[in-house]
């Protein structure tokens, strides 16, 4: 007999987090499911972790070749799925016990092909709620709304209409953005009206696939086990605040300016799955070089690209405590740095801002320009031999963040720090 739900978990060499994700699935009030755990050519002990649960509903498969993205494992899971409903769970995310039941009930009641649960996207440890998803206004899910896969449940028959997940290297948009857009357009989306997903996005945790930490997931599971009613009440309060517009809602990521596969590669580089730059990409600094953040793989340590005329593209710091900039510049000699800052939200940012070079704070100066902006300047010493990456790594830290809506500036609910337009690197005087 076929199960009601097929849960697909794509995973790659992060067995400690996978154990937590599976624990949250097995705790569901809806127990008529199969779990298809698909390794993307894993080389760790993920197979043993799945087997240790000794639950026949958990099925392990390991792909022979690495796809580098969830699209491959998800498609393998879809081909094997027997359930009338398909759910996805990121291997580093968690569900509350009522997730599957409530999301399927919402879709069935609304007659839609897709149901979504509310998602709390946690910033890095200590940063609180970064954003939310699956929380819509009175008009419902709009074209620019995005819900990560861990919040999605769709009818198996939807795949016959829209097709499978698409290869990340063929898309300008992230694969999950592109898949959700097709699902929404084909059969509508119904929300369950509650937060039922904890997302600890690796895109906000630098080198997450090297650290493979799972303390946040373990702490969340422990809280659910010790005080489920208290967690539900806390999430209900949070959902009310989110519905009132207190938090930024996840939207489709801008991608028109990106080449196919570029967003995918940047994501992998940030997570530590592949190097940021190949040795042939590294440039020696013989004259000033200016870099726009629009063209840098900064990922979600920064907010997405924006434009301000006459200055052009810029990005805000704020999602994380440190916003890193990695440039294809040889760090083997003294360099002079200039960072163009267009504006700021925290009131005391000029007193607290710091600049790090290869993890070490360096002395800096901050001066106002005649255009109402600021220049942050510093001298960068050579990177000690044998330490760190073979390219220049900077970080803006100490700024803090604030929501413009909370400090009376405007209605923006993001946590913002400083707006950076470009970084200039030049030979240090006398070098």
C-alpha positions in Angstrom: 0.0 0.0 0.0 1.3 3.4 -0.9 2.0 6.0 1.8 0.2 9.3 1.9 3.3 11.3 1.8 6.8 10.9 0.3 9.4 13.0 2.1 12.5 13.7 0.1 15.7 14.7 1.8 18.7 15.6 -0.3 21.9 15.4 1.6 25.7 15.7 1.3 28.2 14.8 3.9 26.5 16.4 6.9 25.3 13.3 8.9 25.0 15.1 12.3 22.5 17.6 10.9 20.8 14.8 8.9 20.1 12.9 12.1 18.3 16.0 13.5 16.2 16.4 10.4 15.2 12.7 10.5 14.3 13.0 14.1 11.9 15.8 13.3 10.2 13.8 10.5 9.7 10.8 12.7 8.0 13.0 15.3 5.3 14.1 12.8 1.6 13.7 13.8 1.0 12.5 10.2 2.7 9.1 10.3 1.7 7.7 6.9 4.9 8.5 5.1 8.0 7.2 3.5 11.3 9.1 3.7 13.6 9.0 0.7 17.1 10.1 1.8 19.2 10.7 -1.3 22.9 11.3 -0.9 24.7 13.4 -3.5 27.6 11.0 -3.7 28.2 11.1 0.1 31.5 9.8 1.5 30.7 10.1 5.2 28.6 8.0 7.6 25.2 9.3 6.4 24.1 5.8 5.4 24.8 4.5 8.9 22.9 7.4 10.4 19.8 6.5 8.4 20.1 2.8 9.2 20.5 3.5 12.9 16.9 4.6 13.2 15.9 1.1 12.2 12.6 2.4 10.7 11.6 0.6 7.4 10.0 3.9 6.2 13.4 5.4 5.9 15.1 4.5 2.6 18.7 5.4 1.7 20.1 5.9 -1.7 23.5 7.3 -2.6 24.0 8.8 -6.1 27.1 7.5 -7.9 28.0 11.0 -9.2 27.8 14.3 -7.4 25.3 16.8 -8.8 26.5 19.6 -6.5 22.9 20.7 -5.8 19.6 19.4 -4.5 18.1 19.1 -8.0 19.7 15.7 -8.7 18.8 14.0 -5.4 15.3 15.6 -5.5 14.7 14.2 -9.0 15.9 10.7 -7.9 13.5 10.9 -5.0 10.6 11.9 -7.2 11.2 9.0 -9.5 11.0 6.6 -6.6 8.2 8.4 -4.6 5.0 6.5 -4.1 3.0 9.0 -2.1 0.1 11.2 -3.3 1.9 14.1 -1.6 5.6 15.1 -2.0 7.4 17.0 0.8 11.0 18.2 0.9 13.2 18.8 4.0 16.6 20.3 3.9 19.1 18.1 5.7 20.0 21.0 8.1 16.3 22.1 8.7 13.7 20.9 11.1 9.9 20.5 11.2 7.6 21.0 14.1 5.4 17.9 14.8 2.3 19.3 13.0 4.0 20.4 9.8 3.0 17.7 7.4 -0.6 17.5 8.7 -1.2 21.2 8.7 0.3 21.9 5.3 -1.6 19.1 3.5 -4.8 20.1 5.3 -4.3 23.7 4.0 -3.8 22.6 0.4 -6.8 20.2 0.5 -9.1 22.8 2.0 -8.1 25.4 -0.6 -8.0 22.9 -3.5 -4.4 24.0 -4.5 -1.6 21.8 -5.8 0.9 23.2 -3.3 0.7 23.9 0.4 3.3 25.7 2.4 4.2 26.0 6.1 5.5 29.2 7.6 9.3 29.2 7.9 11.5 31.0 10.4 14.9 31.6 8.7 17.3 31.9 11.6 20.3 34.2 11.1 23.7 33.0 12.4 23.9 32.3 16.1 23.0 35.4 18.1 21.4 37.2 15.2 17.8 36.1 15.8 15.2 36.0 13.0 16.7 36.9 9.6 13.5 36.6 7.6 10.4 34.6 7.2 8.7 32.7 4.4 5.2 31.2 3.8 3.6 34.3 5.4 1.5 36.1 2.8 -0.7 39.2 2.8 -4.5 39.2 2.2 -3.8 38.8 -1.5 -2.1 35.4 -0.9 1.1 34.2 -2.5 2.4 36.6 -5.2 4.7 36.2 -8.1 7.7 37.5 -6.2 7.1 35.4 -3.0 9.4 32.6 -2.3 9.1 29.6 0.0 12.2 27.3 0.5 11.6 23.6 -0.2 11.5 22.7 3.5 8.2 24.5 3.7 6.7 23.0 0.5 4.3 20.1 0.1 2.8 19.4 -3.4 0.7 16.8 -5.0 2.6 14.1 -6.8 0.6 14.8 -10.0 2.0 18.4 -10.1 5.2 17.0 -11.5 3.3 15.7 -14.5 2.3 19.3 -15.3 5.5 21.2 -14.6 8.3 18.7 -14.9 11.1 17.8 -12.6 13.8 20.0 -10.9 16.1 21.6 -13.4 19.9 21.4 -13.5 21.4 24.2 -11.4 24.2 24.9 -14.0 21.6 25.7 -16.6 19.7 28.3 -14.6 20.4 31.9 -13.7 18.0 31.6 -10.8 18.6 29.4 -7.8 17.1 26.0 -8.4 14.6 26.3 -5.5 13.4 29.7 -6.6 12.8 28.4 -10.1 11.0 25.2 -9.0 8.7 27.2 -6.6 7.8 29.7 -9.3 6.7 26.9 -11.6 4.7 25.1 -8.8 3.0 28.4 -7.8 2.1 29.3 -11.4 0.7 25.8 -12.2 -1.7 25.1 -9.3 -1.7 27.8 -6.6 -0.4 27.9 -3.1 -2.2 27.6 0.2 -0.5 28.6 3.5 -1.1 26.7 6.8 -1.1 30.0 8.8 1.6 28.9 11.3 5.3 28.6 11.7 6.2 24.9 11.3 9.7 25.0 9.9 13.0 26.0 11.4 15.5 26.9 8.7 19.2 27.3 9.6 20.2 28.4 6.2 23.8 27.4 5.2 23.8 30.5 3.0 24.1 32.6 6.2 26.8 30.4 7.8 30.1 30.8 6.1 31.9 27.5 5.2 28.9 25.5 6.7 29.9 22.4 4.8 33.4 22.5 6.4 32.3 23.2 9.9 29.2 20.8 9.8 27.9 22.2 13.0 24.5 21.1 14.3 24.3 22.7 17.8 21.4 25.0 16.7 19.4 22.0 15.4 20.0 20.0 18.5 19.0 22.9 20.7 15.7 23.4 18.8 14.9 19.6 19.0 15.6 19.7 22.8 13.3 22.6 23.3 10.5 20.9 21.3 11.0 17.7 23.4 11.0 19.6 26.7 8.3 22.2 26.1 6.3 21.6 22.9 3.4 23.8 24.1 5.7 26.6 25.0 7.4 26.5 21.6 4.0 26.5 19.9 3.0 29.6 21.8 6.2 31.3 21.0 5.9 30.5 17.3 2.2 31.7 17.3 3.3 35.1 18.7 6.1 35.3 16.2 3.7 34.5 13.4 1.4 37.3 14.4 4.3 39.7 14.4 5.3 38.4 10.9 1.8 38.7 9.6 1.8 42.3 10.7 5.0 43.0 8.7 7.6 42.9 11.5 10.0 40.8 9.6 11.3 40.7 6.0 9.6 38.1 3.9 11.6 36.0 1.5 11.3 37.0 -2.1 12.7 35.7 -5.4 16.4 36.5 -5.7 17.3 38.9 -8.5 19.0 36.9 -11.3 18.6 38.7 -14.6 22.2 39.9 -14.5 23.6 36.5 -13.8 24.9 33.9 -16.2 23.5 30.3 -16.0 25.1 28.5 -13.1 26.7 31.6 -11.5 24.3 31.8 -8.5 24.9 28.0 -8.0 28.6 28.4 -8.0 28.6 31.3 -5.6 26.4 29.4 -3.2 28.8 26.4 -3.2 31.8 28.7 -2.7 30.2 30.4 0.3 29.3 27.1 1.9 32.9 25.9 1.5 32.2 23.1 -1.0 34.5 24.5 -3.6 37.3 27.2 -3.7 36.3 30.9 -4.2 38.9 31.5 -6.8 41.2 29.3 -9.0 44.9 30.2 -8.9 44.7 31.6 -12.4 42.1 34.1 -11.3 44.3 35.8 -8.8 45.7 39.2 -9.9 48.8 41.1 -8.7 48.1 44.7 -7.8 50.3 47.1 -9.8 47.7 49.9 -10.1 44.4 50.7 -8.4 41.7 48.0 -8.9 38.1 48.8 -8.1 35.6 46.0 -7.4 31.8 46.4 -7.3 30.1 44.1 -4.8 27.6 43.4 -7.6 30.1 41.1 -9.2 31.4 39.4 -6.1 30.3 36.0 -4.6 29.3 37.6 -1.3 26.1 35.5 -0.8 23.8 36.1 2.1 26.3 37.8 4.4 25.0 40.8 2.5 21.6 41.8 1.3 20.9 41.6 -2.5 22.1 44.1 -5.0 20.4 47.5 -5.1 21.1 50.7 -7.0 21.3 54.3 -5.9 21.9 57.0 -8.5 24.4 58.5 -9.2 26.5 55.9 -7.3 25.3 52.7 -9.1 25.1 49.2 -7.5 25.6 48.6 -3.7 24.8 46.1 -1.0 23.8 46.4 2.7 25.6 44.6 5.5 23.3 43.3 8.2 22.2 39.6 7.8 25.4 38.5 9.7 27.7 40.0 12.3 30.6 40.1 9.8 30.2 40.8 6.1 33.1 39.4 4.2 34.4 40.5 0.8 36.8 38.2 -1.0 38.7 39.6 -4.0 40.8 37.8 -6.6 43.9 39.8 -5.5 47.2 38.4 -4.4 47.7 39.2 -0.7 51.5 38.9 -0.8 52.3 42.6 -0.5 51.2 45.7 1.4 48.0 47.2 -0.1 46.0 50.4 0.3 42.3 49.9 0.7 39.3 52.2 0.2 35.7 51.2 0.9 33.0 53.5 -0.4 30.0 53.6 2.1 26.9 55.3 0.8 24.9 55.3 4.1 24.1 53.6 7.3 21.2 52.7 9.6 22.7 52.1 13.1 23.1 55.5 14.8 26.6 54.9 16.2 28.1 53.0 13.3 31.0 55.4 12.8 32.2 54.8 16.4 32.0 51.0 16.2 32.8 50.0 12.6 36.0 47.9 12.1 37.8 46.5 9.1 39.4 43.0 9.2 42.0 41.7 6.7 42.5 38.0 6.8 40.7 37.8 10.2 42.8 40.5 11.9 41.5 44.0 12.7 43.6 46.7 11.0 43.7 50.4 11.8 41.3 52.5 9.7 40.2 56.0 9.0 36.8 57.2 8.1 36.2 60.4 6.2 33.2 62.2 4.7 33.1 63.0 1.0 31.6 66.1 -0.5 28.7 63.9 -1.9 27.4 62.9 1.5 29.0 59.5 1.6 32.1 58.1 3.4 35.4 56.5 2.6 36.8 53.8 4.9 40.5 53.6 4.3 43.2 51.3 5.7 46.5 49.7 4.9 46.5 45.9 4.5 49.7 44.1 5.5 50.7 41.0 3.5 49.1 37.8 4.5 51.6 35.7 6.5 53.0 32.8 4.5 51.0 29.6 4.9 48.0 31.3 6.5 44.5 31.7 5.0 43.4 31.6 1.4 45.5 32.7 -1.5 43.4 35.8 -2.2 42.5 39.0 -0.4 39.8 38.5 2.3 38.3 41.6 4.0 35.4 41.8 6.5 33.4 44.8 7.7 32.4 44.2 11.4 31.3 46.0 14.5 28.6 48.0 12.6 25.6 46.3 14.2 22.2 46.5 12.5 18.8 48.0 12.9 15.5 47.8 11.1 14.7 51.2 9.5 11.0 50.6 10.3 11.9 50.5 14.0 14.1 53.6 14.1 11.7 55.8 12.1 13.6 56.0 8.8 11.2 54.2 6.4 9.2 50.9 6.2 12.1 48.5 5.4 12.0 45.6 7.9 15.4 44.2 7.1 18.2 44.4 9.6 20.6 46.8 7.9 24.1 48.1 8.7 26.1 50.1 6.1 25.6 50.3 2.4 28.8 49.5 0.4 29.2 50.5 -3.2 32.8 49.4 -4.0 36.2 48.4 -2.7 39.4 49.8 -4.2 42.7 48.0 -3.8 46.0 49.8 -4.7 49.7 49.3 -4.0 50.6 50.7 -0.6 52.6 54.0 -0.7 56.3 53.1 -0.7 55.6 49.4 -1.3 
